[in-house]
Amino acid sequence: MAYEIVVVGTSWGGLAALRELVGSLPPEFELPIVLVQHRHRESDALLASLIQDRTRLSVSEVEDKTRIARHNVYIAPADYHLLIEPGSFALSTEEPVRFSRPSIDVTLASAADSYAERTVGVVLTGANADGARGLRRIADRGGLVLVQRPDSAESPTMPAMALREVPEARALTIGEIAKHLAGLPGAAPASEARVQ
């Protein structure tokens, strides 16, 4: 079974974590990656350029109705919930969830509902519990769930809460997460895909 999408959620300490994760992926990585980072509602699009500096994959901030394409890294815009629909994104200005918009839970849950077992959910460093429920939804739909090892996170609360909610999730360092993602079915062209 090939995976279709990777969704990564992070908060406190997330910029360094995302730069390391995306920068560690091979340039031929095919799966679309969606990044949900808690940030101030008036923050600009600098996050995309800071991550683009670390990868040859195409990095952009999502606009409403953007089509999902392979070889792309998508960033949830500030002050919107990012919903994943089959083949495209939608933006919502519904109320913040756990004081956050974008909410990691909202994006993870919508990915699970759209792509079920073909979804990969990842929770990295952060100082609250956002992401735990969404990761649970992905696990319940048969998707793959990965969590940064709390002892390797700048802020261990978010990954620790995710592991409490989803104890079957694999706890890995960021480098190990990148290596695991690179070896997934669907992550590389068929001729380059590793035999598992």
N, C-alpha and C positions, 0 to 999 in steps of 0.2 A: 504494500500500500504506500503510495506517495503522499507526502504532506503537501498542503496548498498554501499555508500562511503561517508566519511566526509573529506573535505579539509579545512585546517586551514592556513591562511596567516598572517604573522606578520613581523615587522621590529624592530625599536628602542624599547627596553624594552621587546623584545619578549622572551628571555630565561626564565625570571621569569614568564611571562604569560603562556608559554607553559608548564612549570613544574607544575604550579598551575592547569591548565586545565586538562592535562593528569593525574596528580596525584589525581584529584578529581573524575575521572571516576571509576566505579566499576570494579573489576578484571574480571567479567564475560562479560564485554562490548564486543560485537561481531563485530561491524562495523569496517572495516579497516579505519584508520585515516592517512591522508597524511598531513605532516607539511612542510610548505614552509617558511623558515626564511631567510631574507636578511643577508648575511654574506660575509666576504672577500673571494675572489676567492682562496686564499691559505690556508684557514682555514681547520683544520683537522676534524676528525670524533668525536671530543670530545662532540659535541652536543648530539649525540645519547646516550652516556654513562650518561650524565647529566640528560637526561630525563628518561632513564632506571632506574636510582636511585629512581624515584618517582612512579613507576608502576610495576605491575606484568605482564602486557601485553608485548609482544615481540617488542622491538624497534630496528630498523636497518636503515642504510642509503641505499637508493635505488641504485641498479646497473641496467644497461640497460637490458631490457627484463625481469626484476623481475616480477614474477606472483603475483597478488594481492590476499591476503588471509585474512580471518577473524581473529580477535583477535590480529591484528598486527598494530603497529605504524610505519609509513614509513617517512623518512626524505629526503627532496630534497638535493642532494649533491651540494657542492659549485661549482660555475662556470658552471653549466648546467641548462638549462630549463628542467623541469620535465613535461612530457606529460602523461596524463592518457588515456589509450586505454581500450576497453572492456576486462577486465581480466588481464591486464598487464601494465607495465610502459615502457616508452621510454625516452631516454635522448637526448637532442639537444644542439648543440653549436652555434645555430644561434645567431645573434647579441642581445646584451642586450636590454631589453624593459624598458623604463623609467630608464635607467642606471642600471638596475638590471638583474642579471642572477644567480640564478633562479628568474624568474618573477612570482609573485603571480597571476597576470592576466592570464598569459599563462596556468598555471596549473588549475585554476578555470574554465577557458573557455573550456579546453580540457575535464575536468570532466563533464561539462554541455553537451558537444557534445556527450560524450560516455554514460552517465547515465541519462541525462535529469532530469525528475521529481524525480528520485531516488537518487539525489545528495543533499548533505548538504554542504553549503559553509559558512565559518566563517572567519570574519576579526577582528583581534585584534590590539593592540597598534602598532603604527608606525608613522614615521615622513614624509611620502609622500602619494601620491594618489594611489599607486599600490594596486590592489585588487578590486577597485571600479567597473571597467569595467567587470572583470571576475564575480564578484558577480551579476552584472546586467544580465549577460548571464545565470547564474543559475536561477535567478528569472524568466527570460523570458521563460525558458524551464520548468517552473513549480516546480523547486526544492525549498528546504527550505534555507532561508538566515538569518543568525544571525550575529550580530555585537556587539563587546564590547562597553558598554556605554562609550562615550568619557570622561565623568567626572570621570571614574574609571580607565582610561588608563594612563600609564606612559607618553606616547606621544599620544595626542588625534587626531592628524591630520588625520591619516589613517582611523580610524573608523568614524570620522566626514565626510570625503570625501565619504566613502562607504555609509553612511546614506543619503548624499546628492544625490548620484547617484541611490540609491535603498531605497527610503523613506519608503517602506513597510516592510523593514527588521526589525526584532525584535532586539531592543537594550537592552542588558542584562549585568550584571556583569559576570566575569569569572565563579564564583561559580554557577550562574544561568544558564549559557551556559552549563556547565558540567551536571547539573541536568536535563536540557531539553534534551540533547543528550542521557542521560541514559534512558530516558523514551520513546525514539522513537521506532516505529515499526522496527524490524530488529536489534535493538541494544542489545538484550538479547535473550537467548534461549526461545523458545515459552512457556515453563513451568514457566519461571521467568518473562516474559514480563508483564509490568503493563497494566492494563486496563485503557485506556484513557477516 
